[in-house]
């Protein structure tokens, strides 16, 4: 089953498939593992709060990552955090902060360009939609507080869904 929402992707799939940055973690309990909302849990058939990692040769990987070709084993029903990445929602209070993760090489190359600005405008429209607000309210469990990682994030805009 496809998640309730679809989102235009900023980073082309072919770029992601050639990059070994995502879906890998420094620790088994890394905050960068996808945190799951109700919708994600339903789609993945799990009650886990986070996608679990597996350790191979001392490295930690998302359990759904195929490390031979970089593909995602649950691509069509991947968690919302994965769908949104390299953009990130962070919540500590009622306000949600939207950031972009500067560790993404595609972001580093494209952040000064018009296509990046256009995508940010697209995201502003996306998060102002009533159906998306309702989706976020139902899936609050997926929110992290990413503010401790502010040095590697660029703040884009804030919104409130309630
Ligand atoms: S679910 Fe898929 S896209 Fe998300 S971290 Fe795992 S392998 Fe990567």
Backbone and ligand atoms as CSV (ligand in chain L), in Angstrom:
chain,resi,resn,atom,element,x,y,z
A,1,UNK,N,N,0.844,-1.199,0.000
A,1,UNK,CA,C,0.000,0.000,0.000
A,1,UNK,C,C,0.881,1.251,0.000
A,2,UNK,N,N,0.549,2.186,-0.871
A,2,UNK,CA,C,1.325,3.428,-0.977
A,2,UNK,C,C,0.928,4.355,0.180
A,3,UNK,N,N,1.887,5.097,0.760
A,3,UNK,CA,C,1.511,6.068,1.789
A,3,UNK,C,C,0.425,7.026,1.310
A,4,UNK,N,N,-0.224,7.679,2.278
A,4,UNK,CA,C,-1.348,8.553,1.940
A,4,UNK,C,C,-0.940,9.745,1.098
A,5,UNK,N,N,0.345,10.073,1.098
A,5,UNK,CA,C,0.775,11.278,0.399
A,5,UNK,C,C,1.837,10.945,-0.637
A,6,UNK,N,N,1.889,11.763,-1.687
A,6,UNK,CA,C,2.997,11.645,-2.631
A,6,UNK,C,C,3.660,13.015,-2.723
A,7,UNK,N,N,4.916,12.990,-3.015
A,7,UNK,CA,C,5.714,14.214,-2.986
A,7,UNK,C,C,6.691,14.187,-4.150
A,8,UNK,N,N,6.736,15.274,-4.887
A,8,UNK,CA,C,7.717,15.390,-5.968
A,8,UNK,C,C,9.116,15.331,-5.350
A,9,UNK,N,N,10.023,14.570,-5.980
A,9,UNK,CA,C,11.366,14.419,-5.403
A,9,UNK,C,C,12.309,15.504,-5.912
A,10,UNK,N,N,13.156,15.997,-5.025
A,10,UNK,CA,C,14.141,17.012,-5.427
A,10,UNK,C,C,15.388,16.353,-6.020
A,11,UNK,N,N,15.867,15.308,-5.373
A,11,UNK,CA,C,17.086,14.641,-5.848
A,11,UNK,C,C,16.683,13.515,-6.797
A,12,UNK,N,N,17.179,13.510,-8.045
A,12,UNK,CA,C,16.820,12.430,-8.971
A,12,UNK,C,C,17.273,11.072,-8.444
A,13,UNK,N,N,16.469,10.049,-8.672
A,13,UNK,CA,C,16.780,8.701,-8.175
A,13,UNK,C,C,18.156,8.222,-8.619
A,14,UNK,N,N,18.507,8.510,-9.889
A,14,UNK,CA,C,19.796,8.027,-10.394
A,14,UNK,C,C,20.966,8.615,-9.605
A,15,UNK,N,N,20.793,9.832,-9.104
A,15,UNK,CA,C,21.844,10.454,-8.276
A,15,UNK,C,C,21.952,9.702,-6.958
A,16,UNK,N,N,20.796,9.419,-6.353
A,16,UNK,CA,C,20.794,8.706,-5.059
A,16,UNK,C,C,21.428,7.321,-5.194
A,17,UNK,N,N,21.143,6.652,-6.320
A,17,UNK,CA,C,21.646,5.282,-6.479
A,17,UNK,C,C,23.169,5.229,-6.590
A,18,UNK,N,N,23.775,6.375,-6.956
A,18,UNK,CA,C,25.236,6.405,-7.087
A,18,UNK,C,C,25.912,6.973,-5.844
A,19,UNK,N,N,25.156,7.301,-4.837
A,19,UNK,CA,C,25.688,7.954,-3.631
A,19,UNK,C,C,25.623,6.967,-2.467
A,20,UNK,N,N,26.642,6.972,-1.640
A,20,UNK,CA,C,26.600,6.062,-0.485
A,20,UNK,C,C,26.459,6.834,0.824
A,21,UNK,N,N,25.708,7.941,0.770
A,21,UNK,CA,C,25.543,8.747,1.979
A,21,UNK,C,C,24.349,8.338,2.822
A,22,UNK,N,N,23.220,8.105,2.186
A,22,UNK,CA,C,21.985,7.872,2.939
A,22,UNK,C,C,21.840,6.429,3.392
A,23,UNK,N,N,20.941,6.249,4.346
A,23,UNK,CA,C,20.509,4.907,4.764
A,23,UNK,C,C,21.609,4.153,5.510
A,24,UNK,N,N,22.657,4.869,5.914
A,24,UNK,CA,C,23.797,4.307,6.647
A,24,UNK,C,C,23.991,5.169,7.885
A,25,UNK,N,N,24.417,4.537,8.980
A,25,UNK,CA,C,24.482,5.272,10.249
A,25,UNK,C,C,25.773,4.971,10.988
A,26,UNK,N,N,26.144,5.943,11.838
A,26,UNK,CA,C,27.362,5.737,12.631
A,26,UNK,C,C,27.103,4.813,13.819
A,27,UNK,N,N,25.888,4.883,14.353
A,27,UNK,CA,C,25.555,4.006,15.492
A,27,UNK,C,C,24.245,3.268,15.179
A,28,UNK,N,N,24.066,2.139,15.860
A,28,UNK,CA,C,22.851,1.339,15.654
A,28,UNK,C,C,21.602,2.140,16.031
A,29,UNK,N,N,21.718,3.015,17.039
A,29,UNK,CA,C,20.540,3.762,17.498
A,29,UNK,C,C,20.553,5.207,16.988
A,30,UNK,N,N,21.147,5.433,15.828
A,30,UNK,CA,C,21.271,6.788,15.273
A,30,UNK,C,C,19.918,7.495,15.125
A,31,UNK,N,N,19.917,8.797,15.401
A,31,UNK,CA,C,18.711,9.613,15.197
A,31,UNK,C,C,18.354,9.699,13.713
A,32,UNK,N,N,19.301,9.399,12.830
A,32,UNK,CA,C,19.044,9.524,11.390
A,32,UNK,C,C,18.302,8.320,10.816
A,33,UNK,N,N,18.068,7.306,11.650
A,33,UNK,CA,C,17.186,6.232,11.166
A,33,UNK,C,C,15.782,6.803,10.993
A,34,UNK,N,N,15.027,6.371,9.983
A,34,UNK,CA,C,13.676,6.907,9.818
A,34,UNK,C,C,12.809,6.623,11.038
A,35,UNK,N,N,12.174,7.670,11.553
A,35,UNK,CA,C,11.237,7.513,12.663
A,35,UNK,C,C,9.858,7.331,12.030
A,36,UNK,N,N,9.095,6.400,12.566
A,36,UNK,CA,C,7.877,5.987,11.871
A,36,UNK,C,C,6.610,6.573,12.473
A,37,UNK,N,N,5.781,7.129,11.613
A,37,UNK,CA,C,4.440,7.532,12.008
A,37,UNK,C,C,3.492,6.349,11.841
A,38,UNK,N,N,2.245,6.593,12.227
A,38,UNK,CA,C,1.217,5.547,12.145
A,38,UNK,C,C,1.086,4.997,10.720
A,39,UNK,N,N,1.108,5.912,9.750
A,39,UNK,CA,C,0.952,5.518,8.349
A,39,UNK,C,C,2.123,4.635,7.888
A,40,UNK,N,N,3.337,5.014,8.311
A,40,UNK,CA,C,4.520,4.211,7.962
A,40,UNK,C,C,4.420,2.823,8.578
A,41,UNK,N,N,4.022,2.775,9.846
A,41,UNK,CA,C,3.917,1.476,10.528
A,41,UNK,C,C,2.923,0.566,9.814
A,42,UNK,N,N,1.810,1.180,9.384
A,42,UNK,CA,C,0.789,0.398,8.678
A,42,UNK,C,C,1.356,-0.123,7.348
A,43,UNK,N,N,2.037,0.754,6.616
A,43,UNK,CA,C,2.580,0.357,5.316
A,43,UNK,C,C,3.660,-0.712,5.427
A,44,UNK,N,N,4.457,-0.633,6.506
A,44,UNK,CA,C,5.579,-1.562,6.651
A,44,UNK,C,C,5.210,-2.778,7.507
A,45,UNK,N,N,3.984,-2.791,8.044
A,45,UNK,CA,C,3.534,-3.925,8.846
A,45,UNK,C,C,4.338,-4.093,10.116
A,46,UNK,N,N,4.589,-2.995,10.826
A,46,UNK,CA,C,5.409,-3.060,12.030
A,46,UNK,C,C,4.856,-2.118,13.092
A,47,UNK,N,N,5.240,-2.354,14.346
A,47,UNK,CA,C,4.919,-1.411,15.415
A,47,UNK,C,C,6.177,-0.711,15.911
A,48,UNK,N,N,7.284,-0.859,15.149
A,48,UNK,CA,C,8.548,-0.225,15.559
A,48,UNK,C,C,8.420,1.289,15.505
A,49,UNK,N,N,9.138,1.976,16.428
A,49,UNK,CA,C,9.179,3.444,16.401
A,49,UNK,C,C,10.130,3.949,15.318
A,50,UNK,N,N,11.164,3.157,15.065
A,50,UNK,CA,C,12.187,3.508,14.082
A,50,UNK,C,C,12.405,2.305,13.179
A,51,UNK,N,N,12.866,2.559,11.952
A,51,UNK,CA,C,13.350,1.449,11.138
A,51,UNK,C,C,14.640,0.944,11.787
A,52,UNK,N,N,14.698,-0.336,12.024
A,52,UNK,CA,C,15.873,-0.904,12.682
A,52,UNK,C,C,17.057,-0.950,11.717
A,53,UNK,N,N,18.256,-0.885,12.298
A,53,UNK,CA,C,19.462,-0.999,11.478
A,53,UNK,C,C,20.052,-2.400,11.632
A,54,UNK,N,N,20.883,-2.761,10.687
A,54,UNK,CA,C,21.625,-4.023,10.776
A,54,UNK,C,C,23.105,-3.675,10.666
A,55,UNK,N,N,23.930,-4.483,11.319
A,55,UNK,CA,C,25.364,-4.210,11.309
A,55,UNK,C,C,26.065,-5.201,10.386
A,56,UNK,N,N,26.846,-4.661,9.444
A,56,UNK,CA,C,27.623,-5.513,8.522
A,56,UNK,C,C,29.042,-4.958,8.498
A,57,UNK,N,N,30.009,-5.802,8.845
A,57,UNK,CA,C,31.425,-5.406,8.846
A,57,UNK,C,C,31.645,-4.085,9.592
A,58,UNK,N,N,30.999,-3.944,10.730
A,58,UNK,CA,C,31.214,-2.761,11.570
A,58,UNK,C,C,30.420,-1.537,11.161
A,59,UNK,N,N,29.682,-1.610,10.037
A,59,UNK,CA,C,28.869,-0.467,9.598
A,59,UNK,C,C,27.401,-0.751,9.872
A,60,UNK,N,N,26.636,0.322,10.084
A,60,UNK,CA,C,25.209,0.166,10.364
A,60,UNK,C,C,24.409,0.639,9.147
A,61,UNK,N,N,23.482,-0.216,8.725
A,61,UNK,CA,C,22.663,0.088,7.548
A,61,UNK,C,C,21.185,-0.049,7.894
A,62,UNK,N,N,20.355,0.717,7.211
A,62,UNK,CA,C,18.914,0.482,7.300
A,62,UNK,C,C,18.639,-0.956,6.873
A,63,UNK,N,N,17.755,-1.618,7.574
A,63,UNK,CA,C,17.516,-3.037,7.253
A,63,UNK,C,C,16.877,-3.231,5.876
A,64,UNK,N,N,16.380,-2.150,5.280
A,64,UNK,CA,C,15.759,-2.272,3.956
A,64,UNK,C,C,16.714,-1.939,2.809
A,65,UNK,N,N,17.919,-1.495,3.140
A,65,UNK,CA,C,18.861,-1.096,2.083
A,65,UNK,C,C,19.532,-2.314,1.469
A,66,UNK,N,N,19.513,-2.377,0.131
A,66,UNK,CA,C,20.283,-3.391,-0.578
A,66,UNK,C,C,21.654,-2.773,-0.846
A,67,UNK,N,N,22.665,-3.217,-0.108
A,67,UNK,CA,C,23.970,-2.555,-0.188
A,67,UNK,C,C,24.730,-2.885,-1.470
A,68,UNK,N,N,24.247,-3.847,-2.247
A,68,UNK,CA,C,24.963,-4.153,-3.488
A,68,UNK,C,C,24.619,-3.152,-4.597
A,69,UNK,N,N,23.376,-2.654,-4.601
A,69,UNK,CA,C,23.017,-1.707,-5.667
A,69,UNK,C,C,22.390,-0.417,-5.128
A,70,UNK,N,N,22.402,-0.242,-3.796
A,70,UNK,CA,C,21.907,0.997,-3.161
A,70,UNK,C,C,20.397,1.174,-3.261
A,71,UNK,N,N,19.667,0.147,-3.663
A,71,UNK,CA,C,18.217,0.315,-3.778
A,71,UNK,C,C,17.533,0.095,-2.428
A,72,UNK,N,N,16.341,0.647,-2.331
A,72,UNK,CA,C,15.531,0.511,-1.117
A,72,UNK,C,C,14.538,-0.629,-1.340
A,73,UNK,N,N,14.517,-1.576,-0.434
A,73,UNK,CA,C,13.625,-2.731,-0.578
A,73,UNK,C,C,12.161,-2.403,-0.377
A,74,UNK,N,N,11.872,-1.211,0.129
A,74,UNK,CA,C,10.467,-0.822,0.348
A,74,UNK,C,C,10.203,0.544,-0.309
A,75,UNK,N,N,10.866,0.766,-1.437
A,75,UNK,CA,C,10.863,2.111,-2.045
A,75,UNK,C,C,9.466,2.707,-2.200
A,76,UNK,N,N,8.515,1.905,-2.702
A,76,UNK,CA,C,7.184,2.454,-2.965
A,76,UNK,C,C,6.346,2.676,-1.722
A,77,UNK,N,N,6.828,2.192,-0.582
A,77,UNK,CA,C,6.116,2.461,0.676
A,77,UNK,C,C,7.109,2.889,1.758
A,78,UNK,N,N,8.182,3.533,1.313
A,78,UNK,CA,C,9.203,3.956,2.277
A,78,UNK,C,C,8.625,5.012,3.220
A,79,UNK,N,N,9.229,5.135,4.418
A,79,UNK,CA,C,8.702,6.088,5.398
A,79,UNK,C,C,8.682,7.523,4.866
A,80,UNK,N,N,7.787,8.323,5.447
A,80,UNK,CA,C,7.662,9.712,5.001
A,80,UNK,C,C,8.984,10.461,5.147
A,81,UNK,N,N,9.735,10.174,6.216
A,81,UNK,CA,C,11.032,10.857,6.390
A,81,UNK,C,C,11.956,10.578,5.207
A,82,UNK,N,N,11.910,9.364,4.666
A,82,UNK,CA,C,12.743,9.013,3.509
A,82,UNK,C,C,12.235,9.718,2.251
A,83,UNK,N,N,10.918,9.789,2.130
A,83,UNK,CA,C,10.306,10.460,0.976
A,83,UNK,C,C,10.716,11.937,0.939
A,84,UNK,N,N,10.808,12.541,2.108
A,84,UNK,CA,C,11.086,13.978,2.205
A,84,UNK,C,C,12.576,14.303,2.100
A,85,UNK,N,N,13.426,13.400,2.530
A,85,UNK,CA,C,14.861,13.673,2.597
A,85,UNK,C,C,15.413,14.095,1.228
A,86,UNK,N,N,16.336,15.041,1.130
A,86,UNK,CA,C,17.172,15.677,2.150
A,86,UNK,C,C,16.507,16.820,2.915
A,87,UNK,N,N,15.205,16.981,2.740
A,87,UNK,CA,C,14.475,17.975,3.538
A,87,UNK,C,C,13.998,17.279,4.808
A,88,UNK,N,N,13.910,18.048,5.874
A,88,UNK,CA,C,13.715,17.466,7.200
A,88,UNK,C,C,12.717,18.301,7.972
A,89,UNK,N,N,11.823,17.627,8.676
A,89,UNK,CA,C,10.915,18.320,9.594
A,89,UNK,C,C,11.430,18.125,11.009
A,90,UNK,N,N,11.519,19.208,11.748
A,90,UNK,CA,C,11.987,19.125,13.128
A,90,UNK,C,C,10.953,19.775,14.020
A,91,UNK,N,N,10.615,19.088,15.102
A,91,UNK,CA,C,9.615,19.667,15.997
A,91,UNK,C,C,10.061,19.554,17.448
A,92,UNK,N,N,10.040,20.703,18.130
A,92,UNK,CA,C,10.303,20.711,19.564
A,92,UNK,C,C,9.119,21.344,20.287
A,93,UNK,N,N,8.488,22.322,19.628
A,93,UNK,CA,C,7.293,22.966,20.190
A,93,UNK,C,C,6.144,22.721,19.209
A,94,UNK,N,N,5.138,23.582,19.220
A,94,UNK,CA,C,4.027,23.417,18.275
A,94,UNK,C,C,4.437,23.761,16.839
A,95,UNK,N,N,5.521,24.501,16.712
A,95,UNK,CA,C,5.958,24.915,15.382
A,95,UNK,C,C,6.874,23.853,14.770
A,96,UNK,N,N,6.668,23.625,13.484
A,96,UNK,CA,C,7.545,22.688,12.769
A,96,UNK,C,C,8.539,23.486,11.939
A,97,UNK,N,N,9.805,23.147,12.101
A,97,UNK,CA,C,10.845,23.800,11.314
A,97,UNK,C,C,11.190,22.896,10.129
A,98,UNK,N,N,11.301,23.519,8.966
A,98,UNK,CA,C,11.710,22.763,7.770
A,98,UNK,C,C,13.165,23.131,7.468
A,99,UNK,N,N,13.995,22.109,7.390
A,99,UNK,CA,C,15.421,22.284,7.109
A,99,UNK,C,C,15.787,21.476,5.870
A,100,UNK,N,N,16.966,21.798,5.325
A,100,UNK,CA,C,17.569,20.897,4.345
A,100,UNK,C,C,18.897,20.427,4.940
A,101,UNK,N,N,19.218,19.156,4.688
A,101,UNK,CA,C,20.437,18.573,5.247
A,101,UNK,C,C,21.603,18.878,4.314
A,102,UNK,N,N,22.557,19.645,4.835
A,102,UNK,CA,C,23.671,20.096,3.996
A,102,UNK,C,C,24.690,18.988,3.721
A,103,UNK,N,N,24.514,17.833,4.344
A,103,UNK,CA,C,25.430,16.712,4.064
A,103,UNK,C,C,25.166,16.086,2.709
A,104,UNK,N,N,23.994,16.343,2.137
A,104,UNK,CA,C,23.648,15.743,0.845
A,104,UNK,C,C,24.458,16.436,-0.267
A,105,UNK,N,N,25.263,15.677,-1.019
A,105,UNK,CA,C,26.082,16.299,-2.072
A,105,UNK,C,C,25.251,17.009,-3.135
A,106,UNK,N,N,24.063,16.499,-3.450
A,106,UNK,CA,C,23.216,17.137,-4.460
A,106,UNK,C,C,22.742,18.504,-3.950
A,107,UNK,N,N,22.439,18.574,-2.655
A,107,UNK,CA,C,22.049,19.861,-2.052
A,107,UNK,C,C,23.226,20.830,-2.116
A,108,UNK,N,N,24.416,20.352,-1.803
A,108,UNK,CA,C,25.593,21.234,-1.839
A,108,UNK,C,C,25.755,21.847,-3.228
A,109,UNK,N,N,25.500,21.049,-4.270
A,109,UNK,CA,C,25.646,21.540,-5.650
A,109,UNK,C,C,24.497,22.445,-6.071
A,110,UNK,N,N,23.290,22.177,-5.587
A,110,UNK,CA,C,22.113,22.835,-6.142
A,110,UNK,C,C,21.491,23.901,-5.256
A,111,UNK,N,N,21.935,23.986,-4.008
A,111,UNK,CA,C,21.291,24.914,-3.063
A,111,UNK,C,C,21.304,26.382,-3.551
A,112,UNK,N,N,22.368,26.837,-4.242
A,112,UNK,CA,C,22.315,28.241,-4.701
A,112,UNK,C,C,21.442,28.441,-5.936
A,113,UNK,N,N,20.939,27.381,-6.550
A,113,UNK,CA,C,20.288,27.495,-7.864
A,113,UNK,C,C,18.784,27.748,-7.756
A,114,UNK,N,N,18.242,28.221,-8.875
A,114,UNK,CA,C,16.808,28.543,-8.923
A,114,UNK,C,C,15.943,27.314,-8.674
A,115,UNK,N,N,16.386,26.151,-9.139
A,115,UNK,CA,C,15.564,24.945,-8.963
A,115,UNK,C,C,15.399,24.607,-7.479
A,116,UNK,N,N,16.405,24.943,-6.664
A,116,UNK,CA,C,16.285,24.718,-5.225
A,116,UNK,C,C,15.232,25.673,-4.648
A,117,UNK,N,N,15.322,26.930,-5.022
A,117,UNK,CA,C,14.342,27.916,-4.519
A,117,UNK,C,C,12.933,27.519,-4.939
A,118,UNK,N,N,12.799,27.046,-6.167
A,118,UNK,CA,C,11.473,26.637,-6.657
A,118,UNK,C,C,10.957,25.443,-5.853
A,119,UNK,N,N,11.853,24.528,-5.511
A,119,UNK,CA,C,11.417,23.362,-4.741
A,119,UNK,C,C,10.983,23.778,-3.334
A,120,UNK,N,N,11.682,24.742,-2.736
A,120,UNK,CA,C,11.286,25.228,-1.402
A,120,UNK,C,C,9.877,25.840,-1.475
A,121,UNK,N,N,9.592,26.563,-2.553
A,121,UNK,CA,C,8.242,27.133,-2.719
A,121,UNK,C,C,7.212,26.000,-2.869
A,122,UNK,N,N,7.599,24.971,-3.601
A,122,UNK,CA,C,6.722,23.794,-3.738
A,122,UNK,C,C,6.432,23.181,-2.361
A,123,UNK,N,N,7.484,23.067,-1.525
A,123,UNK,CA,C,7.294,22.501,-0.179
A,123,UNK,C,C,6.390,23.387,0.679
A,124,UNK,N,N,6.544,24.696,0.550
A,124,UNK,CA,C,5.670,25.605,1.318
A,124,UNK,C,C,4.211,25.354,0.951
A,125,UNK,N,N,3.956,25.217,-0.331
A,125,UNK,CA,C,2.583,24.928,-0.781
A,125,UNK,C,C,2.128,23.563,-0.266
A,126,UNK,N,N,3.023,22.593,-0.368
A,126,UNK,CA,C,2.707,21.220,0.050
A,126,UNK,C,C,2.273,21.202,1.523
A,127,UNK,N,N,3.070,21.858,2.391
A,127,UNK,CA,C,2.771,21.804,3.819
A,127,UNK,C,C,1.637,22.740,4.232
A,128,UNK,N,N,1.159,23.534,3.308
A,128,UNK,CA,C,-0.004,24.367,3.639
A,128,UNK,C,C,-1.318,23.672,3.265
A,129,UNK,N,N,-1.215,22.506,2.590
A,129,UNK,CA,C,-2.432,21.789,2.182
A,129,UNK,C,C,-3.142,21.173,3.391
A,130,UNK,N,N,-4.442,21.243,3.376
A,130,UNK,CA,C,-5.214,20.715,4.501
A,130,UNK,C,C,-5.017,19.209,4.659
A,131,UNK,N,N,-4.994,18.476,3.541
A,131,UNK,CA,C,-4.828,17.023,3.663
A,131,UNK,C,C,-3.463,16.666,4.250
A,132,UNK,N,N,-2.448,17.467,3.944
A,132,UNK,CA,C,-1.114,17.191,4.484
A,132,UNK,C,C,-1.068,17.548,5.964
A,133,UNK,N,N,-1.717,18.628,6.348
A,133,UNK,CA,C,-1.791,18.980,7.785
A,133,UNK,C,C,-2.468,17.838,8.554
A,134,UNK,N,N,-3.546,17.316,7.999
A,134,UNK,CA,C,-4.254,16.214,8.676
A,134,UNK,C,C,-3.354,14.971,8.752
A,135,UNK,N,N,-2.614,14.732,7.684
A,135,UNK,CA,C,-1.669,13.610,7.676
A,135,UNK,C,C,-0.622,13.790,8.782
A,136,UNK,N,N,-0.084,14.995,8.931
A,136,UNK,CA,C,0.947,15.248,9.947
A,136,UNK,C,C,0.380,15.094,11.351
A,137,UNK,N,N,-0.838,15.574,11.561
A,137,UNK,CA,C,-1.460,15.442,12.888
A,137,UNK,C,C,-1.613,13.959,13.248
A,138,UNK,N,N,-2.004,13.150,12.249
A,138,UNK,CA,C,-2.187,11.712,12.518
A,138,UNK,C,C,-0.859,10.986,12.726
A,139,UNK,N,N,0.228,11.594,12.252
A,139,UNK,CA,C,1.526,10.905,12.251
A,139,UNK,C,C,2.588,11.647,13.060
A,140,UNK,N,N,2.141,12.304,14.134
A,140,UNK,CA,C,3.062,13.093,14.955
A,140,UNK,C,C,4.233,12.278,15.490
A,141,UNK,N,N,4.017,10.966,15.628
A,141,UNK,CA,C,5.066,10.121,16.217
A,141,UNK,C,C,6.340,10.138,15.396
A,142,UNK,N,N,6.260,10.555,14.134
A,142,UNK,CA,C,7.463,10.496,13.297
A,142,UNK,C,C,8.372,11.708,13.481
A,143,UNK,N,N,7.953,12.709,14.264
A,143,UNK,CA,C,8.773,13.923,14.361
A,143,UNK,C,C,9.955,13.759,15.303
A,144,UNK,N,N,11.100,14.186,14.829
A,144,UNK,CA,C,12.310,14.312,15.644
A,144,UNK,C,C,12.488,15.766,16.043
A,145,UNK,N,N,13.341,15.961,17.024
A,145,UNK,CA,C,13.899,17.293,17.274
A,145,UNK,C,C,15.329,17.259,16.742
A,146,UNK,N,N,15.523,17.878,15.564
A,146,UNK,CA,C,16.847,17.850,14.943
A,146,UNK,C,C,17.696,19.063,15.321
A,147,UNK,N,N,17.205,19.910,16.223
A,147,UNK,CA,C,17.956,21.146,16.514
A,147,UNK,C,C,19.381,20.889,17.017
A,148,UNK,N,N,19.666,19.750,17.705
A,148,UNK,CA,C,21.074,19.528,18.083
A,148,UNK,C,C,22.006,19.407,16.874
A,149,UNK,N,N,21.432,19.205,15.677
A,149,UNK,CA,C,22.253,19.032,14.472
A,149,UNK,C,C,22.259,20.293,13.603
A,150,UNK,N,N,21.887,21.425,14.212
A,150,UNK,CA,C,21.757,22.680,13.459
A,150,UNK,C,C,22.973,23.022,12.582
A,151,UNK,N,N,24.206,22.757,13.010
A,151,UNK,CA,C,25.349,23.129,12.155
A,151,UNK,C,C,25.347,22.435,10.796
A,152,UNK,N,N,24.699,21.278,10.684
A,152,UNK,CA,C,24.681,20.612,9.378
A,152,UNK,C,C,23.342,20.785,8.646
A,153,UNK,N,N,22.517,21.709,9.169
A,153,UNK,CA,C,21.203,21.942,8.559
A,153,UNK,C,C,21.078,23.397,8.127
A,154,UNK,N,N,20.298,23.622,7.087
A,154,UNK,CA,C,19.953,24.992,6.691
A,154,UNK,C,C,18.456,25.176,6.925
A,155,UNK,N,N,18.117,26.179,7.750
A,155,UNK,CA,C,16.707,26.427,8.047
A,155,UNK,C,C,16.042,27.091,6.851
A,156,UNK,N,N,14.849,26.593,6.465
A,156,UNK,CA,C,14.158,27.128,5.287
A,156,UNK,C,C,12.910,27.919,5.663
A,157,UNK,N,N,12.027,27.307,6.438
A,157,UNK,CA,C,10.804,28.000,6.874
A,157,UNK,C,C,10.161,27.206,7.995
A,158,UNK,N,N,9.194,27.837,8.636
A,158,UNK,CA,C,8.446,27.194,9.726
A,158,UNK,C,C,6.969,27.141,9.345
A,159,UNK,N,N,6.258,26.215,9.941
A,159,UNK,CA,C,4.799,26.250,9.831
A,159,UNK,C,C,4.200,25.576,11.039
A,160,UNK,N,N,2.944,25.827,11.232
A,160,UNK,CA,C,2.234,25.215,12.345
A,160,UNK,C,C,1.009,24.514,11.766
A,161,UNK,N,N,0.711,23.333,12.210
A,161,UNK,CA,C,-0.419,22.611,11.609
A,161,UNK,C,C,-1.660,22.631,12.485
A,162,UNK,N,N,-1.570,23.319,13.631
A,162,UNK,CA,C,-2.740,23.302,14.513
A,162,UNK,C,C,-3.177,24.714,14.855
L,1,LIG,S1,S,13.571,2.709,4.145
L,1,LIG,FE1,FE,14.640,2.776,2.183
L,1,LIG,S2,S,15.023,4.972,1.769
L,1,LIG,FE2,FE,14.514,4.759,3.974
L,1,LIG,S3,S,16.489,4.567,5.048
L,1,LIG,FE3,FE,15.771,2.472,4.561
L,1,LIG,S4,S,16.697,1.926,2.582
L,1,LIG,FE4,FE,16.861,4.153,2.848
